[in-house]
Amino acid sequence: MNYPHSEELKQALEESKKILLSCHSRPDADSVGSAQAMRQLVLTWNKEASVICADKLPNSLKFLGAYGEIKEVAFRNFDFSAWDVMLCMDSSSWQRVAADSTMPRPSIKMIVIDHHKTNTHFGDINLIDPDIGANCQLLFNLFNDWHVDLKQEALATPLLAGIIGDT
C-alpha cells in the first residue's frame, strides 16, 4: 500500500454518485492529466463525473481530449450543491482552484489530491505526497493501491502527460 488513506478515499468515491473534479487555475498538464485520469476511472465505476476549471485550457493540451470534457466556469456562480463530492487535483489551496482569493470554500465534501509542500490541507480528506515530482505520479501510486488496470489508454495517457509535464 503506497498511501494509508487509499481505502478511505476510494470508499468516499464509491459512496458518491455525482463526482465533481477540478483543475487548478492556469491549468498545466499535471493538473489536467490528474483530473482527466481520475474522471475516466470513476466513469468506469458508473459514476457521473464532470471536470471544471476557473481558467481556459491551453491549446497544448488538446491531445488529452480536455476541450470536450473540461468546462471553464466562474466558481462564484457555480452550483456546487448538485454534486456529492469534489476532488481538487494538483492544487495547494482553495484559492488556487477557484482563482479568487476572496471566494470562500463551498460547503461540499472535498477531497484534495496533491503533491505540493505548500498544501494547506483544505479538504475533508487530504492525500498529499510532497516527496514526488508530479500529481499524476501520486495518482499512479494510488491507482496501484486500488489495483486499477493502468494499461487503459484513457488512464495511461493523461498520467504520463502530467508526469512529463511536471518533471
N, C-alpha and C positions, 0 to 999 in steps of 0.2 A: 504494500500500500504506500503510495507516494505521499498522500495527504490524509491526516487524521479526520478531516471534515468531509472527505469524499462522499461517504454514505449519507451523512446529514444533508448535504447539498443535493444529492440525487433524489433522496426522499422528498425534499421540498419541491423539486421539479415534478416528480411523479404525482404528487398530490395536487398539482396545479393543472388547470385545463387551458388557461389562456396565459401565455408567457410573452412578456414584452422584453426585448433586448435593446441595448443602446450601444452606440459607438461614442467615443469622446468627441468633443468639438475639435475642429481642424483634423478630421479623421486621416489616419495613415493605414498602411497595410496590416499592421498588427491589430489595430482596433477593429477594422472592417473584417479582417480574416477571422478574428475571435468571434465576432457576432455572427458571421455567416456560418462558421463551422458549428457553433452551438445551435443556431437556428435549424440547420439541416438535421442535427442529431435529434432535437426534440420533435421535429416533424415526423421522424421515423417512430416516435413513441405515441403518435396520433394526438399530438397537442396542437392547439392553434398558436402560432408564433409569428411575431412581427418585429422588425428592426427599425428603430428610429434614430435620427441624428439631428443635432441642432444646426449643423452646417451642411453645405453642399459637398458631395463627394468629389474627390479629384478624378479627372479623366483617366489617370494612370491606373485606376483600379477597376475599370470596366470589365476586364477579363475575369473578375471574380463573380460576375453576374449581379453585382451590387446595385446597379442602376435600376433594375426592375424590382428589387426586393427591399431596398432600404429607403425609408421615407424621410425626407427633410421636414422637420416640424418645429414650430415655435413652442417650446416647452411650457411657457406660461399659459398657452391656450389649449394645451393637450389634455384630454380626458384620461387620466391615469386610472380612474375608478373602474374602467371597463376591463381591467386586467387583474389577474390573481397575484402575479409576482413580476418583478422587474429585475433583469440581470444587467448590471453595469459592467461592461467589459473594458479592460485595459484603462481604467480611469482611477486616478488617485484621490479624487474628491468629487462631491456632487456638483460643484461649480464647473469642473472640467467637463462633466457630462452635459449640463444644462447651458453652458456658455453664458451664464448670467450669475454674477456674484451676489445678487440680491434676491434671487429666487429661492424660497425655502424648499427643502426636500419634501416631495409629495408623500401623503400617507398611504403608501403601498408597501407591501412586503418587498424588501430589496435584498438582492444577493450581489455582492461585489466579488469579481474575479479579476485579480490584478497582480502585477509584478513590480510595482514601483515602491521604493523605500519610503517615499513621502506619503504613502497612502494613509488617509485619515480614518479608515475603518468606519465608513459612513453607512454600511449595510447592516441589515439584521443578521445576515450570515456573511462573513468575510473570509474569502480564500485568497490569501496574499502570500506570494513567494518572491521576496526581493532578491533572492540569490540566483535568479535565472535572467536571461537576456531578453526574453520576449514573452508576452502573454500567451501567444499561440503555443509556446513550449510548455507553459503551465497547463493549457488545455490538453496537449498531447499526453502529459503525465496523468491528468485527471481522467481522460478517456481510457487510458490503460488501466487505471484503478477500476473503472466501470466495465472493463472487458469489451470495449467497443471495437468493432472491426474497422481499423483505420485504412483498409485498402480501398474504401469507397472514395471515389474521386471528389464527390461533393464535400467530404471532410478533409481529405488529404491536401487538396489544392489550396484552400484558404489557410490551413495551418502552416503549410510550407511558405506561402506568401508572407504571412506575418512573421515567421521566424527569420526569413531572409531580410524582410523589410526592417526589422529592429536590430538585427545583428550584423 
